[in-house]
Amino acid sequence: MPGVTTQYPQSALSLTSGGHRRSTSIYPFQRNARRDYLRAVNVNLGIWNKLTGVVVFLCFIAVILLIGVWYLPLIQRNERMRRYLLGLDEQIQKQEETSKQLRGAIDALRYDPKAVERLARERFGYAKPGETVVRFGDPQNNR
């Protein structure tokens, strides 16, 4: 047809006021057509969709169980080591308590003359001049 000219946009991209390019559709019905096509392609397969979902779920459970079985020995070893460490911590506390008591006894014997005198009287049966030592023994030993 002479005199009728058809103008098509040269580009599907246009500039916005900020200078950025944005996509403009040449044909506004393209989006609706694509959506309608995707709806038409979605086929209901009945039981196969459900079976596929069940298989995916079972595969997920199998992977979780596999990871659990794989890490179970490591978890048990960690529990044994924690119990062992707790036992060692208890032994350390007992030894520190004993050490504290022994240091106290050493300091008392080193700096307190009354403690030395008491120890000599109790263990070795020493007495001051003019004192009488009385010993009480077990009733079983006296028989």
Residue frames relative to the residue before (quaternion, step in Angstrom):
aa qw qx qy qz dx dy dz
M 1.0000 0.0000 0.0000 0.0000 0.00 0.00 0.00
P 0.3480 -0.7460 0.5296 0.2046 3.48 -0.72 1.03
G 0.7897 0.3273 -0.2417 0.4592 3.56 -0.99 0.74
V 0.6800 0.4152 -0.2985 0.5255 3.60 1.19 -0.31
T 0.0338 -0.7930 0.6082 -0.0038 3.52 -0.69 1.06
T 0.2448 -0.7540 0.5934 0.1392 3.52 -0.99 0.82
Q 0.1421 -0.7898 0.5927 0.0695 3.52 -0.82 1.00
Y 0.1316 -0.7612 0.6323 0.0597 3.52 -0.88 1.01
P 0.5295 -0.6096 0.4553 0.3751 3.56 -1.02 0.62
Q 0.4868 -0.6852 0.4585 0.2886 3.54 -0.97 0.85
S 0.8078 0.1006 -0.0360 0.5797 3.56 1.05 -0.64
A 0.4220 -0.6850 0.5281 0.2716 3.52 -1.12 0.60
L 0.6364 0.4839 -0.3303 0.5017 3.59 1.28 0.10
S 0.0333 -0.7807 0.6238 0.0165 3.54 -1.02 0.80
L 0.4863 -0.6597 0.4922 0.2933 3.55 -1.20 0.45
T 0.3311 -0.7084 0.5823 0.2223 3.54 -1.07 0.79
S 0.7160 -0.4405 0.3086 0.4450 3.56 -1.29 0.06
G 0.6748 0.4820 -0.2993 0.4719 3.63 1.16 -0.52
G 0.5834 -0.5992 0.3746 0.4004 3.59 1.20 -0.01
H 0.5402 0.6130 -0.4083 0.4071 3.62 1.24 0.05
R 0.4295 -0.6768 0.5292 0.2784 3.53 -1.16 0.58
R 0.0298 -0.7745 0.6310 0.0338 3.56 -1.04 0.72
S 0.5055 -0.6672 0.4699 0.2803 3.48 -1.16 0.72
T 0.0419 -0.7679 0.6387 0.0243 3.53 -0.91 0.88
S 0.3889 -0.7252 0.5216 0.2255 3.52 -0.91 0.86
I 0.4620 -0.6643 0.5111 0.2898 3.52 -0.97 0.84
Y 0.7855 0.1807 -0.0797 0.5865 3.52 0.95 -0.89
P 0.3647 -0.7748 0.4692 0.2157 3.63 -0.41 1.12
F 0.6428 0.5362 -0.3434 0.4258 3.64 1.07 -0.38
Q 0.4423 0.7131 -0.4548 0.2983 3.65 1.23 -0.07
R 0.6429 0.5247 -0.3375 0.4444 3.58 0.94 -0.79
N 0.6712 0.4929 -0.2961 0.4678 3.57 0.86 -0.91
A 0.6441 0.5180 -0.3275 0.4578 3.58 0.98 -0.77
R 0.6484 0.5092 -0.3218 0.4656 3.61 0.97 -0.82
R 0.6498 0.5128 -0.3135 0.4653 3.59 0.96 -0.84
D 0.6568 0.4994 -0.3089 0.4731 3.59 0.95 -0.84
Y 0.6350 0.5250 -0.3342 0.4577 3.59 1.00 -0.77
L 0.6665 0.4956 -0.3116 0.4615 3.61 0.91 -0.87
R 0.6252 0.5188 -0.3435 0.4711 3.59 1.04 -0.63
A 0.6690 0.4993 -0.2986 0.4625 3.54 0.97 -0.81
V 0.6624 0.5053 -0.3106 0.4577 3.61 1.05 -0.67
N 0.5839 0.5827 -0.3749 0.4231 3.64 1.09 -0.59
V 0.0534 -0.8206 0.5679 -0.0359 3.54 -0.26 1.33
N 0.3528 -0.7179 0.5597 0.2164 3.56 -0.91 0.90
L 0.1709 -0.8190 0.5430 0.0717 3.56 -0.51 1.18
G 0.5114 -0.6800 0.4049 0.3348 3.59 1.22 0.19
I 0.8629 -0.0436 0.0584 0.5001 3.51 -0.81 -1.06
W 0.5824 0.6098 -0.3801 0.3802 3.60 1.10 -0.56
N 0.6089 0.5360 -0.3573 0.4630 3.62 1.05 -0.64
K 0.6704 0.4904 -0.2986 0.4701 3.55 0.95 -0.89
L 0.6542 0.5102 -0.3141 0.4615 3.58 0.95 -0.86
T 0.6279 0.5263 -0.3373 0.4637 3.58 1.00 -0.75
G 0.6488 0.5112 -0.3142 0.4680 3.58 0.98 -0.81
V 0.6504 0.5068 -0.3137 0.4710 3.58 0.99 -0.83
V 0.6537 0.5080 -0.3178 0.4621 3.60 0.93 -0.85
V 0.6390 0.5087 -0.3282 0.4746 3.61 0.96 -0.80
F 0.6503 0.5124 -0.3136 0.4649 3.59 0.94 -0.86
L 0.6730 0.4889 -0.2956 0.4698 3.60 0.93 -0.89
C 0.6210 0.5227 -0.3434 0.4725 3.60 1.06 -0.67
F 0.6295 0.5281 -0.3258 0.4677 3.57 1.03 -0.80
I 0.6569 0.4965 -0.3013 0.4808 3.61 0.93 -0.90
A 0.6442 0.5241 -0.3223 0.4543 3.61 0.97 -0.84
V 0.6447 0.5069 -0.3216 0.4733 3.60 0.99 -0.79
I 0.6394 0.5135 -0.3239 0.4718 3.59 0.95 -0.84
L 0.6685 0.4872 -0.3035 0.4729 3.62 0.90 -0.87
L 0.6328 0.5312 -0.3326 0.4547 3.59 0.99 -0.78
I 0.6485 0.4969 -0.3120 0.4850 3.57 0.97 -0.83
G 0.6480 0.5233 -0.3160 0.4543 3.60 0.97 -0.82
V 0.6695 0.4818 -0.2963 0.4814 3.59 0.94 -0.88
W 0.6404 0.5379 -0.3210 0.4444 3.56 1.03 -0.75
Y 0.7658 0.3705 -0.1886 0.4905 3.59 0.95 -0.91
L 0.4454 0.7157 -0.4504 0.2941 3.63 1.19 -0.16
P 0.6694 0.4730 -0.3366 0.4635 3.68 0.80 -0.76
L 0.6326 0.5275 -0.3304 0.4609 3.57 1.04 -0.72
I 0.6482 0.5093 -0.3122 0.4722 3.57 0.98 -0.84
Q 0.6623 0.4946 -0.3122 0.4682 3.60 0.93 -0.85
R 0.6378 0.5173 -0.3304 0.4653 3.60 1.00 -0.76
N 0.6378 0.5181 -0.3265 0.4670 3.58 0.99 -0.77
E 0.6440 0.5140 -0.3271 0.4627 3.60 0.98 -0.79
R 0.6414 0.5130 -0.3235 0.4699 3.61 0.98 -0.83
M 0.6733 0.4942 -0.3007 0.4604 3.57 0.90 -0.87
R 0.6346 0.5171 -0.3377 0.4646 3.61 1.02 -0.69
R 0.6422 0.5026 -0.3281 0.4768 3.59 0.99 -0.80
Y 0.6381 0.5245 -0.3200 0.4640 3.57 1.00 -0.82
L 0.6613 0.4995 -0.3024 0.4709 3.59 0.96 -0.86
L 0.6315 0.5164 -0.3400 0.4680 3.59 1.01 -0.73
G 0.6335 0.5210 -0.3253 0.4706 3.60 1.02 -0.76
L 0.6556 0.5038 -0.3068 0.4714 3.56 0.99 -0.83
D 0.6280 0.5296 -0.3331 0.4628 3.58 1.03 -0.76
E 0.6418 0.5087 -0.3237 0.4738 3.59 1.00 -0.78
Q 0.6479 0.5055 -0.3244 0.4684 3.60 0.97 -0.81
I 0.6287 0.5285 -0.3339 0.4625 3.59 1.01 -0.77
Q 0.6544 0.5074 -0.3202 0.4602 3.60 0.92 -0.86
K 0.6477 0.5066 -0.3224 0.4689 3.60 0.97 -0.83
Q 0.6734 0.4946 -0.3006 0.4600 3.58 0.91 -0.88
E 0.6325 0.5154 -0.3322 0.4732 3.59 1.05 -0.71
E 0.6253 0.5263 -0.3289 0.4730 3.59 1.04 -0.77
T 0.6608 0.4945 -0.2983 0.4794 3.59 0.92 -0.90
S 0.6422 0.5281 -0.3139 0.4584 3.57 0.99 -0.86
K 0.6412 0.5241 -0.3171 0.4623 3.57 1.01 -0.83
Q 0.6612 0.4987 -0.3043 0.4707 3.59 0.96 -0.88
L 0.6766 0.4899 -0.3013 0.4599 3.59 0.91 -0.86
R 0.6264 0.5198 -0.3388 0.4719 3.61 1.03 -0.69
G 0.6335 0.5231 -0.3270 0.4670 3.55 1.04 -0.78
A 0.6608 0.4944 -0.3085 0.4731 3.58 0.96 -0.84
I 0.6463 0.5127 -0.3238 0.4633 3.61 0.95 -0.80
D 0.6635 0.4929 -0.3098 0.4699 3.57 0.92 -0.89
A 0.6354 0.5190 -0.3380 0.4612 3.61 1.00 -0.77
L 0.6885 0.4619 -0.2914 0.4771 3.62 0.88 -0.83
R 0.6564 0.5219 -0.3132 0.4457 3.58 1.06 -0.65
Y 0.8338 0.2509 -0.0890 0.4836 3.60 0.85 -0.94
D 0.7214 0.4003 -0.2460 0.5088 3.65 1.17 -0.29
P 0.3158 -0.7753 0.5131 0.1897 3.62 -0.41 1.15
K 0.6032 0.5599 -0.3670 0.4336 3.61 1.09 -0.56
A 0.6294 0.5249 -0.3372 0.4633 3.59 1.06 -0.69
V 0.6306 0.5160 -0.3334 0.4742 3.59 1.03 -0.75
E 0.6505 0.5150 -0.3122 0.4627 3.58 0.98 -0.87
R 0.6550 0.5109 -0.3145 0.4594 3.58 0.89 -0.87
L 0.6553 0.5101 -0.3065 0.4652 3.59 0.95 -0.87
A 0.6535 0.5038 -0.3161 0.4681 3.60 0.97 -0.82
R 0.6562 0.5021 -0.3146 0.4673 3.60 1.00 -0.75
E 0.7119 0.4699 -0.2710 0.4460 3.60 0.85 -0.96
R 0.7715 0.3884 -0.2131 0.4566 3.58 0.71 -0.98
F 0.8173 0.2857 -0.1254 0.4845 3.52 0.80 -0.97
G 0.4494 -0.7178 0.4346 0.3064 3.61 1.25 -0.08
Y 0.3238 0.7505 -0.5159 0.2562 3.61 1.12 0.53
A 0.0803 -0.7732 0.6274 0.0459 3.52 -1.26 0.50
K 0.5363 -0.5864 0.4878 0.3613 3.55 -1.25 0.41
P 0.6191 -0.5299 0.3994 0.4200 3.56 -1.16 0.40
G 0.7825 0.2907 -0.2478 0.4917 3.57 -0.86 0.99
E 0.6181 0.5219 -0.3611 0.4640 3.63 1.23 -0.07
T 0.2965 -0.7250 0.5926 0.1879 3.52 -1.24 0.58
V 0.2816 -0.7571 0.5694 0.1529 3.57 -0.87 0.99
V 0.0794 -0.7710 0.6315 0.0204 3.53 -0.85 1.06
R 0.1151 -0.7989 0.5890 0.0397 3.54 -0.76 1.07
F 0.2029 -0.7449 0.6256 0.1118 3.51 -1.03 0.88
G 0.1473 -0.8040 0.5722 0.0664 3.55 -0.64 1.05
D 0.6507 -0.4818 0.4019 0.4277 3.50 -1.33 0.05
P 0.5467 -0.6278 0.4323 0.3466 3.61 -1.02 0.71
Q 0.6130 0.5592 -0.3535 0.4320 3.61 1.09 -0.56
N 0.6685 0.5076 -0.3052 0.4497 3.61 1.02 -0.70
N 0.6310 0.5585 -0.3339 0.4224 3.59 1.15 -0.56
R 0.6156 0.5916 -0.3456 0.3893 3.63 1.04 -0.44
